[in-house]
Amino acid sequence: MPKNHYDYIIVGNGLAGLQLALALNQDSFFKEKSIALIDPSPKNVNDKTWSFWEEKSGKWDKIVNKKWTEANIYTSKKQIRLNLNPYTYKSIRGIDFYNLAKAEIQQNKNFTFLIETVTDVSETKTPIVTTETNSYTANHVFDSRLTKDYSLNDKSYTNIIQHFKGWVINTENNVFDDTTLTMMDYRLKDGNQTTFMYVLPTAKNKALIEFTYFTENLVEEKTYDKYIKHYISQYLKIKNYNIIETEAGQIPMTTFPFDSYNTRSVTKIGTAGGWVKPSTGYSFKNTEHKVSLIISNLKNNKIPSSGLHKSKYKFYDKIFLKVLKDENYKGEWIFQQYYSKNNPTTMFKFLDETSTFKEDLKIMWSLFSFSFIKAFFKTL
């Protein structure tokens, strides 16, 4: 084979690309395979925080920054206290994940890291990956770049964007209860929209405080800062603190069929593959589940993307997004109902897409309203 040919090329060293690379590296079935990872960034900056829930211990525990078994939900009407048992809510810093992945993968001589920008992936019998400086071929390409066909302005699909900014702060005094996270706090709003605050206390004097929107339109960066500052002052009653890190992001919450862009020779991964749950933006454990299925498909000589998506959950997500788009102000009510009328096991199984039909009905009944009835029939 030519020098620039690989068995697999992974485009993008984000969550999906590196989880996939780790899984390939850890499975002896692929020990003779040549694998290239292409990304313009060396991934040496702490640019995000991933959080997820799971039962008992897990494969990422050695890099978990903090874990919680209690959570609060605040709405304008009530406080909901959640005992997450048997689940634990865990948080991982982006830089710790990148460092772990790179350290493990670089021990395998069959892997090659290429710091380049991919400009094109050509759909041919042997796909070609073109960068700004080189071109490479592979038996199969895993591509994390969003298709150019996707647009927030496309009226053919329901489109909302989850956008946020967070500050990691240190305080002079021990002001946080670091045994309990605030999953959602709806008391501070930007107009008649679905907005909430998210607080992860990693120590008694340190926390990530993040302001999040589930809306159609973006806002200026100073808007996030204004609300975070106000929340710290008026709700947390903190006067003296230092901002030690910031992070920001934009996550599509959409019915756009990302999975339809998978082919026999190219698999879209991560956000580009529709791996982010459309109704919530959750991605970490979804990625783990989908990577596991891809590994199984490869070993059984199936198309890698076979069976990655479950139609019933896509339908549920469409209904939820339709309500949020048509009546965005109802986000607070939706999540209040969801968290107050269901136990954590049912909620997390539903979000992990492992729930039974009986559990699905329980979730649906907790959200029963005229808005959801309308959205149900519009989705049909």
C-alpha positions as YAML, in Angstrom:
chain: A
units: angstrom
residues:
- id: 1
  name: MET
  ca: [0.00, 0.00, 0.00]
- id: 2
  name: PRO
  ca: [1.15, 3.62, -0.58]
- id: 3
  name: LYS
  ca: [2.84, 5.38, 2.33]
- id: 4
  name: ASN
  ca: [-0.16, 7.65, 2.86]
- id: 5
  name: HIS
  ca: [-2.67, 4.80, 3.11]
- id: 6
  name: TYR
  ca: [-4.25, 3.65, 6.38]
- id: 7
  name: ASP
  ca: [-6.79, 1.03, 7.35]
- id: 8
  name: TYR
  ca: [-8.75, 3.69, 9.23]
- id: 9
  name: ILE
  ca: [-8.59, 7.47, 9.32]
- id: 10
  name: ILE
  ca: [-10.29, 9.39, 12.11]
- id: 11
  name: VAL
  ca: [-10.94, 13.04, 11.25]
- id: 12
  name: GLY
  ca: [-11.12, 15.08, 14.45]
- id: 13
  name: ASN
  ca: [-9.60, 14.43, 17.87]
- id: 14
  name: GLY
  ca: [-12.59, 15.47, 19.92]
- id: 15
  name: LEU
  ca: [-14.70, 13.32, 22.21]
- id: 16
  name: ALA
  ca: [-15.90, 10.93, 19.50]
- id: 17
  name: GLY
  ca: [-12.62, 10.63, 17.62]
- id: 18
  name: LEU
  ca: [-10.51, 9.93, 20.69]
- id: 19
  name: GLN
  ca: [-13.04, 7.56, 22.28]
- id: 20
  name: LEU
  ca: [-13.09, 5.61, 19.02]
- id: 21
  name: ALA
  ca: [-9.29, 5.59, 18.81]
- id: 22
  name: LEU
  ca: [-9.04, 4.37, 22.41]
- id: 23
  name: ALA
  ca: [-11.49, 1.54, 21.73]
- id: 24
  name: LEU
  ca: [-9.57, 0.47, 18.62]
- id: 25
  name: ASN
  ca: [-6.31, 0.61, 20.57]
- id: 26
  name: GLN
  ca: [-7.67, -1.49, 23.44]
- id: 27
  name: ASP
  ca: [-9.05, -4.31, 21.26]
- id: 28
  name: SER
  ca: [-6.53, -6.90, 20.09]
- id: 29
  name: PHE
  ca: [-8.64, -7.50, 16.97]
- id: 30
  name: PHE
  ca: [-7.22, -4.25, 15.54]
- id: 31
  name: LYS
  ca: [-3.59, -4.67, 16.66]
- id: 32
  name: GLU
  ca: [-2.34, -4.97, 13.07]
- id: 33
  name: LYS
  ca: [-4.44, -2.10, 11.71]
- id: 34
  name: SER
  ca: [-2.86, 1.22, 10.74]
- id: 35
  name: ILE
  ca: [-4.82, 4.18, 12.04]
- id: 36
  name: ALA
  ca: [-4.34, 7.92, 11.51]
- id: 37
  name: LEU
  ca: [-5.92, 10.69, 13.58]
- id: 38
  name: ILE
  ca: [-6.06, 14.06, 11.84]
- id: 39
  name: ASP
  ca: [-6.83, 17.30, 13.67]
- id: 40
  name: PRO
  ca: [-5.49, 20.88, 13.39]
- id: 41
  name: SER
  ca: [-5.15, 21.11, 17.20]
- id: 42
  name: PRO
  ca: [-2.67, 19.24, 19.45]
- id: 43
  name: LYS
  ca: [-5.43, 19.18, 22.11]
- id: 44
  name: ASN
  ca: [-3.34, 20.66, 24.90]
- id: 45
  name: VAL
  ca: [-5.88, 23.17, 26.29]
- id: 46
  name: ASN
  ca: [-8.70, 22.61, 28.78]
- id: 47
  name: ASP
  ca: [-11.53, 23.79, 26.54]
- id: 48
  name: LYS
  ca: [-14.59, 22.00, 27.96]
- id: 49
  name: THR
  ca: [-16.12, 19.92, 30.73]
- id: 50
  name: TRP
  ca: [-18.04, 16.71, 30.14]
- id: 51
  name: SER
  ca: [-20.49, 15.40, 32.72]
- id: 52
  name: PHE
  ca: [-22.47, 12.17, 32.78]
- id: 53
  name: TRP
  ca: [-24.12, 9.69, 35.09]
- id: 54
  name: GLU
  ca: [-23.50, 5.99, 35.56]
- id: 55
  name: GLU
  ca: [-24.00, 3.23, 38.08]
- id: 56
  name: LYS
  ca: [-21.08, 2.21, 40.30]
- id: 57
  name: SER
  ca: [-17.54, 2.46, 38.93]
- id: 58
  name: GLY
  ca: [-16.74, 3.17, 35.28]
- id: 59
  name: LYS
  ca: [-13.96, 3.10, 32.71]
- id: 60
  name: TRP
  ca: [-13.22, 6.84, 33.11]
- id: 61
  name: ASP
  ca: [-12.97, 6.94, 36.91]
- id: 62
  name: LYS
  ca: [-9.21, 7.56, 36.93]
- id: 63
  name: ILE
  ca: [-9.74, 10.96, 35.27]
- id: 64
  name: VAL
  ca: [-13.03, 11.94, 36.93]
- id: 65
  name: ASN
  ca: [-12.50, 15.39, 38.43]
- id: 66
  name: LYS
  ca: [-15.46, 15.23, 40.80]
- id: 67
  name: LYS
  ca: [-18.54, 13.10, 41.49]
- id: 68
  name: TRP
  ca: [-21.89, 13.75, 43.16]
- id: 69
  name: THR
  ca: [-24.80, 11.66, 44.43]
- id: 70
  name: GLU
  ca: [-27.15, 14.59, 45.14]
- id: 71
  name: ALA
  ca: [-28.53, 17.22, 42.75]
- id: 72
  name: ASN
  ca: [-30.82, 20.24, 42.89]
- id: 73
  name: ILE
  ca: [-33.28, 21.55, 40.31]
- id: 74
  name: TYR
  ca: [-34.61, 25.06, 40.91]
- id: 75
  name: THR
  ca: [-37.64, 26.51, 39.15]
- id: 76
  name: SER
  ca: [-39.52, 29.71, 39.85]
- id: 77
  name: LYS
  ca: [-42.04, 27.62, 41.82]
- id: 78
  name: LYS
  ca: [-40.05, 24.97, 43.67]
- id: 79
  name: GLN
  ca: [-36.78, 23.30, 44.55]
- id: 80
  name: ILE
  ca: [-36.45, 19.65, 43.57]
- id: 81
  name: ARG
  ca: [-33.89, 17.66, 45.55]
- id: 82
  name: LEU
  ca: [-32.68, 14.52, 43.76]
- id: 83
  name: ASN
  ca: [-30.98, 11.57, 45.39]
- id: 84
  name: LEU
  ca: [-29.31, 10.07, 42.33]
- id: 85
  name: ASN
  ca: [-28.80, 6.60, 43.84]
- id: 86
  name: PRO
  ca: [-27.98, 4.11, 42.30]
- id: 87
  name: TYR
  ca: [-26.35, 6.56, 39.88]
- id: 88
  name: THR
  ca: [-23.41, 8.87, 40.39]
- id: 89
  name: TYR
  ca: [-23.01, 12.11, 38.45]
- id: 90
  name: LYS
  ca: [-19.41, 12.51, 37.27]
- id: 91
  name: SER
  ca: [-17.43, 15.32, 35.67]
- id: 92
  name: ILE
  ca: [-14.31, 15.16, 33.49]
- id: 93
  name: ARG
  ca: [-12.11, 18.06, 32.40]
- id: 94
  name: GLY
  ca: [-11.40, 18.12, 28.68]
- id: 95
  name: ILE
  ca: [-7.62, 18.35, 29.13]
- id: 96
  name: ASP
  ca: [-7.55, 15.26, 31.37]
- id: 97
  name: PHE
  ca: [-9.44, 13.26, 28.74]
- id: 98
  name: TYR
  ca: [-7.15, 14.46, 25.93]
- id: 99
  name: ASN
  ca: [-4.00, 13.66, 27.93]
- id: 100
  name: LEU
  ca: [-5.24, 10.18, 28.85]
- id: 101
  name: ALA
  ca: [-6.21, 9.37, 25.26]
- id: 102
  name: LYS
  ca: [-2.98, 10.64, 23.73]
- id: 103
  name: ALA
  ca: [-0.78, 8.90, 26.32]
- id: 104
  name: GLU
  ca: [-2.43, 5.52, 25.72]
- id: 105
  name: ILE
  ca: [-2.69, 5.77, 21.94]
- id: 106
  name: GLN
  ca: [0.86, 7.02, 21.37]
- id: 107
  name: GLN
  ca: [2.22, 3.82, 22.90]
- id: 108
  name: ASN
  ca: [0.92, 1.94, 19.85]
- id: 109
  name: LYS
  ca: [3.16, 2.33, 16.79]
- id: 110
  name: ASN
  ca: [0.21, 1.55, 14.49]
- id: 111
  name: PHE
  ca: [-1.34, 4.93, 15.33]
- id: 112
  name: THR
  ca: [-0.24, 8.19, 13.70]
- id: 113
  name: PHE
  ca: [-1.22, 11.69, 14.88]
- id: 114
  name: LEU
  ca: [-1.29, 14.26, 12.07]
- id: 115
  name: ILE
  ca: [-1.64, 17.94, 12.99]
- id: 116
  name: GLU
  ca: [-3.36, 19.08, 9.81]
- id: 117
  name: THR
  ca: [-6.64, 20.63, 8.68]
- id: 118
  name: VAL
  ca: [-8.90, 18.38, 6.61]
- id: 119
  name: THR
  ca: [-10.50, 20.18, 3.68]
- id: 120
  name: ASP
  ca: [-12.32, 17.32, 1.98]
- id: 121
  name: VAL
  ca: [-13.27, 13.66, 2.22]
- id: 122
  name: SER
  ca: [-13.97, 12.17, -1.21]
- id: 123
  name: GLU
  ca: [-16.49, 9.36, -1.52]
- id: 124
  name: THR
  ca: [-14.70, 6.89, -3.75]
- id: 125
  name: LYS
  ca: [-14.15, 3.13, -3.61]
- id: 126
  name: THR
  ca: [-11.10, 3.95, -1.52]
- id: 127
  name: PRO
  ca: [-11.99, 7.23, 0.19]
- id: 128
  name: ILE
  ca: [-9.51, 10.10, -0.03]
- id: 129
  name: VAL
  ca: [-8.91, 12.53, 2.82]
- id: 130
  name: THR
  ca: [-7.46, 15.82, 1.63]
- id: 131
  name: THR
  ca: [-5.80, 18.29, 3.99]
- id: 132
  name: GLU
  ca: [-4.28, 21.72, 3.37]
- id: 133
  name: THR
  ca: [-0.91, 20.08, 2.77]
- id: 134
  name: ASN
  ca: [-1.40, 16.38, 1.94]
- id: 135
  name: SER
  ca: [-3.81, 13.69, 0.84]
- id: 136
  name: TYR
  ca: [-4.38, 10.26, 2.38]
- id: 137
  name: THR
  ca: [-6.40, 7.16, 1.54]
- id: 138
  name: ALA
  ca: [-8.07, 4.67, 3.85]
- id: 139
  name: ASN
  ca: [-10.21, 1.57, 3.83]
- id: 140
  name: HIS
  ca: [-12.66, 3.49, 6.00]
- id: 141
  name: VAL
  ca: [-12.94, 7.07, 7.25]
- id: 142
  name: PHE
  ca: [-14.60, 8.23, 10.47]
- id: 143
  name: ASP
  ca: [-15.41, 11.91, 9.94]
- id: 144
  name: SER
  ca: [-16.44, 14.30, 12.73]
- id: 145
  name: ARG
  ca: [-16.90, 17.37, 10.50]
- id: 146
  name: LEU
  ca: [-20.45, 18.69, 10.13]
- id: 147
  name: THR
  ca: [-21.87, 18.27, 6.66]
- id: 148
  name: LYS
  ca: [-22.20, 21.50, 4.68]
- id: 149
  name: ASP
  ca: [-25.87, 20.63, 4.14]
- id: 150
  name: TYR
  ca: [-26.68, 21.36, 7.78]
- id: 151
  name: SER
  ca: [-27.93, 24.85, 8.57]
- id: 152
  name: LEU
  ca: [-29.77, 26.32, 11.55]
- id: 153
  name: ASN
  ca: [-31.87, 28.26, 9.05]
- id: 154
  name: ASP
  ca: [-33.14, 25.15, 7.25]
- id: 155
  name: LYS
  ca: [-36.92, 25.22, 7.80]
- id: 156
  name: SER
  ca: [-37.26, 21.57, 6.74]
- id: 157
  name: TYR
  ca: [-36.17, 20.50, 10.23]
- id: 158
  name: THR
  ca: [-36.73, 21.56, 13.80]
- id: 159
  name: ASN
  ca: [-33.61, 23.46, 14.85]
- id: 160
  name: ILE
  ca: [-32.64, 24.77, 18.27]
- id: 161
  name: ILE
  ca: [-29.16, 25.38, 19.56]
- id: 162
  name: GLN
  ca: [-27.85, 24.76, 23.06]
- id: 163
  name: HIS
  ca: [-25.33, 27.53, 23.63]
- id: 164
  name: PHE
  ca: [-23.55, 28.41, 26.82]
- id: 165
  name: LYS
  ca: [-20.64, 30.03, 28.57]
- id: 166
  name: GLY
  ca: [-19.16, 29.05, 31.92]
- id: 167
  name: TRP
  ca: [-16.78, 30.51, 34.48]
- id: 168
  name: VAL
  ca: [-14.67, 28.41, 36.83]
- id: 169
  name: ILE
  ca: [-14.27, 30.53, 39.95]
- id: 170
  name: ASN
  ca: [-12.30, 30.38, 43.17]
- id: 171
  name: THR
  ca: [-13.75, 32.05, 46.26]
- id: 172
  name: GLU
  ca: [-12.05, 33.48, 49.34]
- id: 173
  name: ASN
  ca: [-14.25, 31.46, 51.70]
- id: 174
  name: ASN
  ca: [-15.76, 27.98, 51.63]
- id: 175
  name: VAL
  ca: [-19.18, 28.86, 50.20]
- id: 176
  name: PHE
  ca: [-20.15, 25.78, 48.17]
- id: 177
  name: ASP
  ca: [-21.69, 22.49, 49.22]
- id: 178
  name: ASP
  ca: [-19.45, 20.30, 47.08]
- id: 179
  name: THR
  ca: [-21.59, 17.21, 47.70]
- id: 180
  name: THR
  ca: [-24.48, 18.57, 45.62]
- id: 181
  name: LEU
  ca: [-24.61, 19.94, 42.06]
- id: 182
  name: THR
  ca: [-27.22, 22.28, 40.62]
- id: 183
  name: MET
  ca: [-28.36, 20.56, 37.45]
- id: 184
  name: MET
  ca: [-30.70, 23.34, 36.36]
- id: 185
  name: ASP
  ca: [-31.67, 26.65, 37.96]
- id: 186
  name: TYR
  ca: [-34.44, 28.47, 36.07]
- id: 187
  name: ARG
  ca: [-34.88, 31.35, 38.50]
- id: 188
  name: LEU
  ca: [-32.73, 33.72, 36.41]
- id: 189
  name: LYS
  ca: [-34.15, 34.19, 32.90]
- id: 190
  name: ASP
  ca: [-33.24, 36.08, 29.76]
- id: 191
  name: GLY
  ca: [-36.73, 37.15, 28.74]
- id: 192
  name: ASN
  ca: [-39.38, 34.61, 27.79]
- id: 193
  name: GLN
  ca: [-36.90, 31.93, 26.74]
- id: 194
  name: THR
  ca: [-35.59, 28.61, 28.04]
- id: 195
  name: THR
  ca: [-32.44, 29.56, 29.95]
- id: 196
  name: PHE
  ca: [-30.92, 28.08, 33.08]
- id: 197
  name: MET
  ca: [-27.84, 28.10, 35.28]
- id: 198
  name: TYR
  ca: [-25.69, 25.00, 35.84]
- id: 199
  name: VAL
  ca: [-23.38, 24.80, 38.89]
- id: 200
  name: LEU
  ca: [-20.74, 22.13, 39.44]
- id: 201
  name: PRO
  ca: [-18.97, 22.67, 42.78]
- id: 202
  name: THR
  ca: [-15.66, 20.80, 42.59]
- id: 203
  name: ALA
  ca: [-14.50, 22.02, 46.01]
- id: 204
  name: LYS
  ca: [-15.91, 24.10, 48.85]
- id: 205
  name: ASN
  ca: [-14.26, 27.18, 47.31]
- id: 206
  name: LYS
  ca: [-14.34, 26.28, 43.60]
- id: 207
  name: ALA
  ca: [-17.12, 25.74, 41.03]
- id: 208
  name: LEU
  ca: [-18.02, 25.83, 37.35]
- id: 209
  name: ILE
  ca: [-20.95, 28.22, 36.87]
- id: 210
  name: GLU
  ca: [-22.52, 28.09, 33.43]
- id: 211
  name: PHE
  ca: [-25.40, 29.99, 31.79]
- id: 212
  name: THR
  ca: [-27.18, 27.94, 29.11]
- id: 213
  name: TYR
  ca: [-29.78, 28.70, 26.43]
- id: 214
  name: PHE
  ca: [-32.05, 26.29, 24.53]
- id: 215
  name: THR
  ca: [-33.07, 28.76, 21.81]
- id: 216
  name: GLU
  ca: [-33.08, 29.39, 18.07]
- id: 217
  name: ASN
  ca: [-30.79, 32.42, 18.22]
- id: 218
  name: LEU
  ca: [-27.35, 33.08, 19.68]
- id: 219
  name: VAL
  ca: [-26.41, 35.98, 21.95]
- id: 220
  name: GLU
  ca: [-23.34, 38.16, 22.37]
- id: 221
  name: GLU
  ca: [-20.64, 36.90, 24.72]
- id: 222
  name: LYS
  ca: [-21.19, 39.79, 27.11]
- id: 223
  name: THR
  ca: [-24.77, 38.58, 27.65]
- id: 224
  name: TYR
  ca: [-23.59, 35.30, 29.21]
- id: 225
  name: ASP
  ca: [-21.13, 37.23, 31.39]
- id: 226
  name: LYS
  ca: [-23.86, 39.58, 32.60]
- id: 227
  name: TYR
  ca: [-26.10, 36.75, 33.78]
- id: 228
  name: ILE
  ca: [-23.30, 34.69, 35.35]
- id: 229
  name: LYS
  ca: [-22.09, 37.75, 37.27]
- id: 230
  name: HIS
  ca: [-25.64, 38.52, 38.44]
- id: 231
  name: TYR
  ca: [-26.24, 34.92, 39.52]
- id: 232
  name: ILE
  ca: [-23.04, 34.79, 41.56]
- id: 233
  name: SER
  ca: [-23.89, 38.05, 43.27]
- id: 234
  name: GLN
  ca: [-27.65, 37.76, 43.82]
- id: 235
  name: TYR
  ca: [-28.31, 34.01, 44.05]
- id: 236
  name: LEU
  ca: [-25.07, 32.58, 45.41]
- id: 237
  name: LYS
  ca: [-24.40, 35.72, 47.50]
- id: 238
  name: ILE
  ca: [-20.69, 35.63, 46.67]
- id: 239
  name: LYS
  ca: [-18.80, 38.94, 46.68]
- id: 240
  name: ASN
  ca: [-15.14, 38.04, 46.35]
- id: 241
  name: TYR
  ca: [-13.97, 35.54, 43.75]
- id: 242
  name: ASN
  ca: [-11.50, 35.03, 40.90]
- id: 243
  name: ILE
  ca: [-12.30, 33.69, 37.43]
- id: 244
  name: ILE
  ca: [-9.62, 31.08, 36.74]
- id: 245
  name: GLU
  ca: [-11.00, 29.49, 33.55]
- id: 246
  name: THR
  ca: [-13.77, 30.03, 31.02]
- id: 247
  name: GLU
  ca: [-15.44, 27.71, 28.54]
- id: 248
  name: ALA
  ca: [-18.13, 28.11, 25.90]
- id: 249
  name: GLY
  ca: [-19.92, 25.97, 23.38]
- id: 250
  name: GLN
  ca: [-22.70, 25.55, 20.85]
- id: 251
  name: ILE
  ca: [-24.50, 22.21, 20.44]
- id: 252
  name: PRO
  ca: [-27.12, 21.58, 17.72]
- id: 253
  name: MET
  ca: [-30.46, 20.30, 19.03]
- id: 254
  name: THR
  ca: [-32.05, 19.30, 15.76]
- id: 255
  name: THR
  ca: [-34.06, 16.75, 13.81]
- id: 256
  name: PHE
  ca: [-31.61, 17.07, 10.89]
- id: 257
  name: PRO
  ca: [-30.79, 13.51, 9.68]
- id: 258
  name: PHE
  ca: [-27.04, 13.49, 10.31]
- id: 259
  name: ASP
  ca: [-27.05, 9.68, 10.25]
- id: 260
  name: SER
  ca: [-28.21, 9.66, 6.62]
- id: 261
  name: TYR
  ca: [-24.72, 10.83, 5.59]
- id: 262
  name: ASN
  ca: [-23.16, 7.52, 6.63]
- id: 263
  name: THR
  ca: [-22.00, 5.30, 3.78]
- id: 264
  name: ARG
  ca: [-20.18, 2.01, 3.42]
- id: 265
  name: SER
  ca: [-16.80, 3.78, 3.34]
- id: 266
  name: VAL
  ca: [-17.39, 6.89, 5.48]
- id: 267
  name: THR
  ca: [-19.01, 7.04, 8.92]
- id: 268
  name: LYS
  ca: [-19.95, 10.37, 10.44]
- id: 269
  name: ILE
  ca: [-19.16, 10.49, 14.16]
- id: 270
  name: GLY
  ca: [-19.87, 12.78, 17.10]
- id: 271
  name: THR
  ca: [-22.18, 15.73, 16.50]
- id: 272
  name: ALA
  ca: [-21.76, 15.22, 12.75]
- id: 273
  name: GLY
  ca: [-23.17, 11.71, 13.09]
- id: 274
  name: GLY
  ca: [-26.12, 12.71, 15.26]
- id: 275
  name: TRP
  ca: [-24.52, 11.26, 18.39]
- id: 276
  name: VAL
  ca: [-25.56, 14.22, 20.54]
- id: 277
  name: LYS
  ca: [-29.02, 13.56, 21.97]
- id: 278
  name: PRO
  ca: [-31.21, 16.15, 20.18]
- id: 279
  name: SER
  ca: [-33.51, 16.89, 23.11]
- id: 280
  name: THR
  ca: [-30.82, 17.49, 25.75]
- id: 281
  name: GLY
  ca: [-27.38, 17.83, 24.19]
- id: 282
  name: TYR
  ca: [-25.98, 14.91, 26.23]
- id: 283
  name: SER
  ca: [-23.06, 13.29, 24.45]
- id: 284
  name: PHE
  ca: [-20.44, 11.61, 26.66]
- id: 285
  name: LYS
  ca: [-22.14, 8.29, 27.42]
- id: 286
  name: ASN
  ca: [-23.97, 8.32, 24.08]
- id: 287
  name: THR
  ca: [-20.56, 8.42, 22.44]
- id: 288
  name: GLU
  ca: [-19.32, 5.51, 24.56]
- id: 289
  name: HIS
  ca: [-22.34, 3.38, 23.58]
- id: 290
  name: LYS
  ca: [-22.03, 4.17, 19.87]
- id: 291
  name: VAL
  ca: [-18.27, 3.55, 19.80]
- id: 292
  name: SER
  ca: [-18.87, 0.13, 21.37]
- id: 293
  name: LEU
  ca: [-21.39, -0.70, 18.65]
- id: 294
  name: ILE
  ca: [-19.02, 0.47, 15.88]
- id: 295
  name: ILE
  ca: [-16.28, -1.80, 17.25]
- id: 296
  name: SER
  ca: [-18.70, -4.73, 17.24]
- id: 297
  name: ASN
  ca: [-19.82, -3.95, 13.67]
- id: 298
  name: LEU
  ca: [-16.23, -3.76, 12.41]
- id: 299
  name: LYS
  ca: [-15.36, -7.09, 14.01]
- id: 300
  name: ASN
  ca: [-18.45, -8.72, 12.48]
- id: 301
  name: ASN
  ca: [-17.80, -7.26, 9.02]
- id: 302
  name: LYS
  ca: [-20.88, -5.05, 9.13]
- id: 303
  name: ILE
  ca: [-21.24, -1.46, 7.96]
- id: 304
  name: PRO
  ca: [-19.81, 0.49, 10.93]
- id: 305
  name: SER
  ca: [-22.90, 2.71, 11.28]
- id: 306
  name: SER
  ca: [-25.34, -0.22, 11.36]
- id: 307
  name: GLY
  ca: [-27.87, 0.08, 14.20]
- id: 308
  name: LEU
  ca: [-26.42, 3.25, 15.74]
- id: 309
  name: HIS
  ca: [-29.79, 4.97, 16.09]
- id: 310
  name: LYS
  ca: [-33.08, 3.84, 17.63]
- id: 311
  name: SER
  ca: [-36.16, 5.10, 15.84]
- id: 312
  name: LYS
  ca: [-38.43, 5.42, 18.89]
- id: 313
  name: TYR
  ca: [-36.04, 7.79, 20.66]
- id: 314
  name: LYS
  ca: [-35.63, 9.86, 17.52]
- id: 315
  name: PHE
  ca: [-39.42, 10.19, 17.50]
- id: 316
  name: TYR
  ca: [-39.51, 11.22, 21.18]
- id: 317
  name: ASP
  ca: [-36.78, 13.79, 20.56]
- id: 318
  name: LYS
  ca: [-38.71, 15.24, 17.63]
- id: 319
  name: ILE
  ca: [-41.77, 15.80, 19.82]
- id: 320
  name: PHE
  ca: [-39.72, 17.43, 22.57]
- id: 321
  name: LEU
  ca: [-37.92, 19.74, 20.13]
- id: 322
  name: LYS
  ca: [-41.18, 20.70, 18.46]
- id: 323
  name: VAL
  ca: [-42.59, 21.89, 21.80]
- id: 324
  name: LEU
  ca: [-39.39, 23.79, 22.63]
- id: 325
  name: LYS
  ca: [-39.33, 25.47, 19.24]
- id: 326
  name: ASP
  ca: [-43.02, 26.43, 19.12]
- id: 327
  name: GLU
  ca: [-43.33, 27.39, 22.80]
- id: 328
  name: ASN
  ca: [-39.80, 28.04, 23.99]
- id: 329
  name: TYR
  ca: [-40.94, 29.54, 27.29]
- id: 330
  name: LYS
  ca: [-42.21, 26.09, 28.36]
- id: 331
  name: GLY
  ca: [-38.73, 24.67, 28.90]
- id: 332
  name: GLU
  ca: [-38.88, 25.37, 32.63]
- id: 333
  name: TRP
  ca: [-42.26, 23.62, 32.98]
- id: 334
  name: ILE
  ca: [-41.09, 20.62, 30.95]
- id: 335
  name: PHE
  ca: [-38.02, 19.98, 33.08]
- id: 336
  name: GLN
  ca: [-39.91, 20.65, 36.30]
- id: 337
  name: GLN
  ca: [-42.40, 17.94, 35.36]
- id: 338
  name: TYR
  ca: [-39.69, 15.59, 34.18]
- id: 339
  name: TYR
  ca: [-37.56, 15.79, 37.33]
- id: 340
  name: SER
  ca: [-40.35, 16.04, 39.90]
- id: 341
  name: LYS
  ca: [-42.56, 13.20, 38.62]
- id: 342
  name: ASN
  ca: [-39.98, 10.53, 37.78]
- id: 343
  name: ASN
  ca: [-37.35, 8.72, 39.81]
- id: 344
  name: PRO
  ca: [-33.67, 9.03, 38.78]
- id: 345
  name: THR
  ca: [-33.44, 5.45, 37.50]
- id: 346
  name: THR
  ca: [-36.34, 5.94, 35.08]
- id: 347
  name: MET
  ca: [-35.09, 9.37, 33.99]
- id: 348
  name: PHE
  ca: [-31.52, 8.29, 33.34]
- id: 349
  name: LYS
  ca: [-32.53, 5.09, 31.54]
- id: 350
  name: PHE
  ca: [-34.77, 7.16, 29.28]
- id: 351
  name: LEU
  ca: [-31.98, 9.66, 28.54]
- id: 352
  name: ASP
  ca: [-29.52, 6.78, 27.97]
- id: 353
  name: GLU
  ca: [-32.05, 5.23, 25.54]
- id: 354
  name: THR
  ca: [-32.24, 1.96, 27.49]
- id: 355
  name: SER
  ca: [-35.74, 2.38, 28.96]
- id: 356
  name: THR
  ca: [-38.60, -0.09, 28.57]
- id: 357
  name: PHE
  ca: [-41.87, 0.85, 26.85]
- id: 358
  name: LYS
  ca: [-43.56, 0.94, 30.27]
- id: 359
  name: GLU
  ca: [-40.94, 3.43, 31.49]
- id: 360
  name: ASP
  ca: [-41.38, 5.47, 28.31]
- id: 361
  name: LEU
  ca: [-45.12, 5.73, 29.00]
- id: 362
  name: LYS
  ca: [-44.41, 6.93, 32.54]
- id: 363
  name: ILE
  ca: [-42.14, 9.67, 31.18]
- id: 364
  name: MET
  ca: [-44.69, 10.67, 28.56]
- id: 365
  name: TRP
  ca: [-47.49, 10.79, 31.13]
- id: 366
  name: SER
  ca: [-45.45, 13.13, 33.35]
- id: 367
  name: LEU
  ca: [-45.21, 15.55, 30.39]
- id: 368
  name: PHE
  ca: [-48.81, 15.16, 29.27]
- id: 369
  name: SER
  ca: [-50.17, 18.50, 28.09]
- id: 370
  name: PHE
  ca: [-51.92, 20.11, 25.13]
- id: 371
  name: SER
  ca: [-48.52, 21.29, 23.86]
- id: 372
  name: PHE
  ca: [-47.20, 17.73, 23.67]
- id: 373
  name: ILE
  ca: [-50.41, 16.46, 22.07]
- id: 374
  name: LYS
  ca: [-50.08, 19.09, 19.32]
- id: 375
  name: ALA
  ca: [-46.40, 18.29, 18.86]
- id: 376
  name: PHE
  ca: [-47.15, 14.56, 18.72]
- id: 377
  name: PHE
  ca: [-49.59, 14.90, 15.83]
- id: 378
  name: LYS
  ca: [-47.41, 17.44, 13.99]
- id: 379
  name: THR
  ca: [-44.49, 15.01, 14.27]
- id: 380
  name: LEU
  ca: [-46.64, 12.15, 12.97]
...
